Amino acid sequence: MTTIRDVARLAGVSPATASQALNGRPRVHEDTRQRVVDAAAKLRYVPNLHGRRLARRRAECLAVVPGRNMATRFGDSFYRVVLGGVAETAHGRGYALVITPAPREPLAPSDVGRLLGHGAVDGALVVGVLDAEGLFALRERGLPVVLVDTVLEGSGLPAVVPDYRDGARLGVAHLLALGHRRVAFLGAAVGYAFGRETHDGYMDALAAAGRGYDPRLVRGAPIGVEPAMAATASLLAEPEPPTAVFAATDAMAIGALRAAREHGRRVPDDLAVVGMDDIELAAYTDPPLTTVRVAREEMGRLAAERLIALVERDGSERGGESAARITVPGELVVRASCGGRRAET
């Protein structure tokens, strides 16, 4: 049976370097990595995964735990792309992934062992919103946990999140720059970090443009097309309706587009609309949706890298894991739904 020592000898490196190269460790020079890969292919080397896991005392498997909010079911295009970034990085480093069922009720400590396979995983990525009790239960198991697209203040858990505040500022500032004076905000409840940060970004843009805050132009709603339709309809029924809407997600922006059409408003002539996420459908709405693109795949990669770094540290250090928050910036993508004209003032 070909061993790692045989591969190392053919590649002209040490067995440790050969192992690091085949496991995707970043410290190995690319030329060296390629020599090792070529040697392994020539010798038809197949790693003994079971023996390696026993030697490292790791399962080399990561759990992906969907949050309780319905948008985090992985049929949703936003999270599907995030998961793609997670999978690419995890598999490149030799880790398998297991996706747990999304909890439908608050996650009790007694449920955690069942959810994570009673020690069959080395760490967990929580994607989306999970109740605080469940997050603390995960942490108390001694497993590294990294949050994706959510934060829990005071939990000591690291997180990878979009810069929602700056993303909202970008979208609203663009509408204000087109001359709109009555820009509405369509977002989630401010009790969530996402809702609070997007609302703060809206306020930032108004303040920077010297515009006052009008609470009649703000609507909070569950994230989804139908709730956004109802919220937009109520905005359009105001005595002085908005000429533009910034929606905190593309799904909500699509709801705004549909509500505008049903109430006889032309987009963008009567109502300009900007969303945030840049899901695949955004380029194919009628008209195509202007949005703030979130680097979803990069979020997944960064989260997986952060979790693997915690897993591979010495176990005695895990209690001091950093709660650093990695923030991924957004990018404004201008399409037809916002228009190019200056609004009447």
C-alpha positions as CSV (number, residue, x, y, z in Angstrom):
1,M,0.0,0.0,0.0
2,T,1.3,3.4,-1.0
3,T,1.9,5.7,2.1
4,I,2.4,9.4,2.6
5,R,6.1,8.7,3.0
6,D,6.2,7.3,-0.5
7,V,4.5,10.4,-1.9
8,A,6.9,12.6,0.1
9,R,9.9,10.8,-1.2
10,L,8.8,11.1,-4.9
11,A,8.0,14.8,-4.4
12,G,11.3,15.5,-2.6
13,V,9.6,16.9,0.6
14,S,9.1,15.8,4.1
15,P,6.1,13.6,5.0
16,A,4.7,16.5,7.1
17,T,4.9,18.9,4.1
18,A,3.3,16.2,1.9
19,S,0.5,15.8,4.3
20,Q,-0.1,19.6,4.6
21,A,-0.1,20.0,0.8
22,L,-2.7,17.3,0.3
23,N,-4.9,18.7,3.1
24,G,-4.9,22.2,1.6
25,R,-2.9,24.0,4.3
26,P,-2.1,27.6,3.3
27,R,1.5,27.5,4.5
28,V,2.6,25.3,1.6
29,H,4.0,27.0,-1.5
30,E,1.9,26.4,-4.6
31,D,4.8,24.8,-6.6
32,T,5.4,22.4,-3.7
33,R,1.8,21.6,-3.4
34,Q,1.6,20.8,-7.1
35,R,4.6,18.5,-6.9
36,V,3.0,16.6,-4.1
37,V,-0.4,16.4,-5.9
38,D,1.4,15.1,-9.0
39,A,3.3,12.5,-7.0
40,A,0.2,11.3,-5.2
41,A,-1.6,10.9,-8.6
42,K,1.3,9.0,-10.1
43,L,1.5,6.6,-7.1
44,R,-2.3,6.4,-6.9
45,Y,-2.1,7.4,-3.3
46,V,-5.4,7.0,-1.3
47,P,-5.2,8.5,2.2
48,N,-6.3,6.4,5.1
49,L,-9.0,8.7,6.3
50,H,-10.1,6.5,9.3
51,G,-6.5,6.3,10.6
52,R,-5.9,10.0,10.0
53,R,-9.1,10.9,12.0
54,L,-8.0,8.6,14.9
55,A,-4.5,10.1,14.9
56,R,-5.9,13.7,15.0
57,R,-8.8,12.9,17.3
58,R,-11.2,14.6,15.0
59,A,-14.1,13.5,12.9
60,E,-13.1,15.9,10.1
61,C,-16.8,16.7,9.7
62,L,-18.5,20.1,10.1
63,A,-22.2,20.6,10.8
64,V,-24.3,23.3,9.1
65,V,-27.2,24.3,11.3
66,P,-30.0,26.3,9.5
67,G,-31.6,29.0,11.6
68,R,-35.2,28.9,12.5
69,N,-36.2,31.7,10.1
70,M,-37.9,30.2,7.0
71,A,-35.5,32.0,4.6
72,T,-32.7,29.8,5.8
73,R,-34.1,26.7,4.2
74,F,-31.5,26.0,1.7
75,G,-33.8,26.1,-1.3
76,D,-33.5,29.9,-0.8
77,S,-31.1,31.2,-3.4
78,F,-29.2,33.5,-0.9
79,Y,-28.3,30.7,1.4
80,R,-27.7,28.2,-1.3
81,V,-24.8,30.3,-2.6
82,V,-23.5,30.8,0.9
83,L,-23.5,27.0,1.4
84,G,-21.6,26.6,-1.9
85,G,-18.8,28.8,-0.5
86,V,-18.8,26.7,2.7
87,A,-18.7,23.4,0.8
88,E,-15.9,24.5,-1.5
89,T,-13.6,25.5,1.4
90,A,-14.5,22.6,3.7
91,H,-14.0,20.0,1.0
92,G,-10.8,21.6,-0.1
93,R,-9.5,21.2,3.5
94,G,-10.6,17.6,3.8
95,Y,-13.7,18.1,5.8
96,A,-17.1,16.6,5.1
97,L,-20.3,18.5,5.7
98,V,-23.5,17.4,7.3
99,I,-26.6,19.7,7.2
100,T,-28.9,19.3,10.2
101,P,-32.6,19.7,10.0
102,A,-33.8,23.2,10.7
103,P,-35.2,23.5,14.2
104,R,-38.9,24.3,14.2
105,E,-39.0,25.1,17.9
106,P,-36.5,26.8,20.3
107,L,-33.5,24.4,20.5
108,A,-33.3,23.0,24.0
109,P,-29.9,21.8,25.4
110,S,-31.2,18.2,25.4
111,D,-31.7,18.5,21.6
112,V,-28.1,19.5,20.8
113,G,-26.5,16.0,21.0
114,R,-29.2,14.6,18.7
115,L,-28.8,17.5,16.3
116,L,-25.1,17.2,16.1
117,G,-24.8,13.4,16.0
118,H,-23.4,12.9,19.5
119,G,-19.8,13.9,18.8
120,A,-19.7,13.0,15.1
121,V,-18.8,16.6,14.1
122,D,-15.9,18.9,15.0
123,G,-17.7,22.2,14.9
124,A,-20.9,24.0,13.7
125,L,-21.8,26.8,11.4
126,V,-25.1,28.3,12.3
127,V,-26.6,30.0,9.2
128,G,-29.3,32.5,9.9
129,V,-31.2,33.2,13.1
130,L,-31.2,30.6,15.9
131,D,-32.6,31.4,19.3
132,A,-30.1,32.4,22.0
133,E,-30.7,29.4,24.2
134,G,-29.8,27.1,21.3
135,L,-26.7,29.0,20.5
136,F,-25.5,28.9,24.1
137,A,-26.3,25.2,24.2
138,L,-24.1,24.6,21.2
139,R,-21.3,26.6,22.8
140,E,-21.6,24.7,26.1
141,R,-20.8,21.4,24.3
142,G,-17.2,22.8,23.9
143,L,-17.5,22.7,20.1
144,P,-16.3,25.7,18.0
145,V,-19.3,27.6,16.6
146,V,-19.3,30.3,13.9
147,L,-22.4,32.3,13.0
148,V,-23.2,33.2,9.4
149,D,-25.5,36.1,8.5
150,T,-26.4,36.7,12.2
151,V,-24.8,37.9,15.4
152,L,-25.6,37.3,19.1
153,E,-24.2,40.1,21.2
154,G,-22.5,38.9,24.4
155,S,-22.4,35.3,23.3
156,G,-18.6,35.2,22.6
157,L,-19.3,33.6,19.2
158,P,-17.5,34.7,16.1
159,A,-19.7,35.8,13.1
160,V,-19.4,36.4,9.4
161,V,-22.0,38.9,8.2
162,P,-22.6,41.3,5.3
163,D,-22.2,45.0,6.1
164,Y,-25.9,45.5,6.1
165,R,-25.7,49.1,7.5
166,D,-23.4,50.3,4.7
167,G,-25.3,48.3,2.1
168,A,-28.5,50.1,3.0
169,R,-26.7,53.4,3.0
170,L,-25.4,52.7,-0.5
171,G,-28.9,51.9,-1.8
172,V,-30.7,54.9,-0.2
173,A,-27.9,57.3,-1.1
174,H,-28.2,56.2,-4.8
175,L,-32.0,57.0,-4.7
176,L,-31.3,60.4,-3.0
177,A,-28.7,61.2,-5.6
178,L,-31.3,60.7,-8.3
179,G,-33.3,63.5,-6.7
180,H,-35.9,61.6,-4.7
181,R,-36.9,63.4,-1.5
182,R,-39.5,60.9,-0.3
183,V,-37.5,57.6,0.0
184,A,-39.3,54.9,1.9
185,F,-37.7,52.2,3.9
186,L,-39.0,48.6,3.8
187,G,-37.3,46.4,6.3
188,A,-37.4,43.8,9.1
189,A,-38.2,44.5,12.7
190,V,-35.4,46.5,14.4
191,G,-35.3,43.9,17.2
192,Y,-33.1,41.8,14.9
193,A,-29.5,42.9,14.2
194,F,-30.3,42.8,10.5
195,G,-33.3,45.0,10.9
196,R,-31.6,47.5,13.1
197,E,-28.5,47.8,10.9
198,T,-30.3,48.3,7.7
199,H,-32.5,50.9,9.3
200,D,-29.4,52.6,10.7
201,G,-28.0,52.7,7.1
202,Y,-31.1,54.3,5.9
203,M,-30.8,57.0,8.6
204,D,-27.1,57.5,7.7
205,A,-28.0,58.2,4.1
206,L,-30.7,60.6,5.0
207,A,-28.4,62.5,7.4
208,A,-25.6,62.7,4.9
209,A,-28.0,64.2,2.3
210,G,-29.5,66.6,4.8
211,R,-32.9,65.0,4.7
212,G,-35.2,64.7,7.7
213,Y,-36.6,61.5,9.0
214,D,-40.3,60.8,8.4
215,P,-41.7,57.8,10.3
216,R,-44.6,57.6,7.8
217,L,-42.2,56.4,5.2
218,V,-40.9,53.4,7.3
219,R,-42.5,50.0,7.3
220,G,-41.3,46.9,9.2
221,A,-42.5,43.5,7.9
222,P,-41.6,39.9,7.9
223,I,-39.0,39.1,5.1
224,G,-40.9,37.8,2.1
225,V,-42.8,38.9,-1.0
226,E,-46.3,38.9,0.3
227,P,-45.6,40.9,3.5
228,A,-43.7,43.4,1.4
229,M,-46.6,43.8,-1.0
230,A,-48.9,44.7,1.9
231,A,-46.4,47.1,3.4
232,T,-45.8,48.8,0.0
233,A,-49.5,49.1,-0.5
234,S,-49.8,50.9,2.8
235,L,-47.0,53.3,1.8
236,L,-48.7,54.0,-1.5
237,A,-51.9,54.8,0.3
238,E,-50.2,57.6,2.3
239,P,-51.5,61.2,1.5
240,E,-47.9,61.9,0.3
241,P,-46.7,58.6,-1.0
242,P,-43.0,57.9,-1.6
243,T,-41.4,58.3,-5.0
244,A,-38.8,55.6,-4.1
245,V,-38.5,52.5,-1.9
246,F,-35.4,50.9,-0.5
247,A,-36.1,47.3,0.5
248,A,-33.8,45.5,2.9
249,T,-33.9,42.3,0.8
250,D,-34.5,41.5,-2.9
251,A,-37.5,39.4,-1.9
252,M,-39.1,42.4,-0.3
253,A,-38.1,44.6,-3.3
254,I,-39.9,42.1,-5.6
255,G,-43.0,42.5,-3.4
256,A,-42.7,46.2,-3.8
257,L,-42.5,45.9,-7.6
258,R,-45.6,43.7,-7.7
259,A,-47.5,46.0,-5.3
260,A,-46.6,49.0,-7.5
261,R,-48.0,47.3,-10.6
262,E,-51.2,46.2,-8.8
263,H,-51.8,49.8,-7.7
264,G,-51.2,51.4,-11.1
265,R,-47.7,52.7,-10.4
266,R,-45.0,52.5,-13.1
267,V,-41.6,51.5,-12.1
268,P,-39.3,53.5,-12.2
269,D,-41.4,56.4,-13.5
270,D,-43.8,56.6,-10.5
271,L,-41.9,54.6,-8.0
272,A,-38.2,53.7,-8.0
273,V,-37.2,50.5,-6.2
274,V,-33.8,49.3,-4.9
275,G,-33.2,46.0,-3.0
276,M,-30.3,44.2,-1.3
277,D,-28.8,40.7,-1.9
278,D,-28.6,40.4,-5.7
279,I,-30.3,37.0,-5.8
280,E,-30.3,35.3,-9.2
281,L,-33.9,36.5,-9.9
282,A,-33.0,40.1,-9.4
283,A,-31.6,40.5,-13.0
284,Y,-34.8,39.0,-14.5
285,T,-37.6,40.9,-12.7
286,D,-39.7,43.4,-14.7
287,P,-38.0,45.8,-14.8
288,P,-34.6,44.3,-13.7
289,L,-33.9,45.1,-10.0
290,T,-31.3,47.6,-8.9
291,T,-29.8,46.1,-5.7
292,V,-26.8,46.0,-3.4
293,R,-24.9,42.8,-4.1
294,V,-23.9,40.7,-1.0
295,A,-20.8,38.6,-1.5
296,R,-22.6,35.4,-0.4
297,E,-20.0,32.8,-1.6
298,E,-17.2,34.8,0.0
299,M,-19.2,34.8,3.3
300,G,-19.4,31.0,3.1
301,R,-15.7,30.6,2.4
302,L,-14.7,33.0,5.3
303,A,-17.0,31.2,7.7
304,A,-15.7,27.8,6.9
305,E,-12.1,29.0,7.1
306,R,-12.8,30.6,10.5
307,L,-14.4,27.4,11.9
308,I,-11.6,25.2,10.6
309,A,-9.1,27.5,12.2
310,L,-10.9,27.0,15.5
311,V,-11.2,23.3,15.1
312,E,-7.5,22.8,14.3
313,R,-6.2,24.9,17.2
314,D,-5.1,23.0,20.3
315,G,-8.2,22.0,22.3
316,S,-7.0,23.7,25.4
317,E,-7.3,27.1,23.6
318,R,-10.8,26.7,22.5
319,G,-12.3,28.3,25.5
320,G,-10.6,31.6,24.5
321,E,-11.9,31.7,21.0
322,S,-12.1,35.1,19.5
323,A,-15.5,36.7,19.0
324,A,-14.2,38.7,16.0
325,R,-16.9,39.8,13.6
326,I,-15.9,39.5,10.0
327,T,-17.9,42.0,7.9
328,V,-18.2,41.5,4.2
329,P,-18.8,44.8,2.1
330,G,-21.6,45.1,-0.5
331,E,-21.6,46.5,-4.0
332,L,-24.3,48.6,-5.7
333,V,-25.6,47.0,-8.9
334,V,-27.6,49.5,-11.0
335,R,-30.4,48.2,-13.2
336,A,-33.6,49.6,-14.6
337,S,-35.9,49.6,-11.5
338,C,-34.4,52.8,-10.0
339,G,-34.4,54.8,-13.3
340,G,-32.0,57.5,-14.2
341,R,-34.1,60.6,-14.1
342,R,-34.2,63.1,-11.2
343,A,-37.5,62.8,-9.3
344,E,-39.8,65.8,-9.0
345,T,-39.3,67.6,-5.7
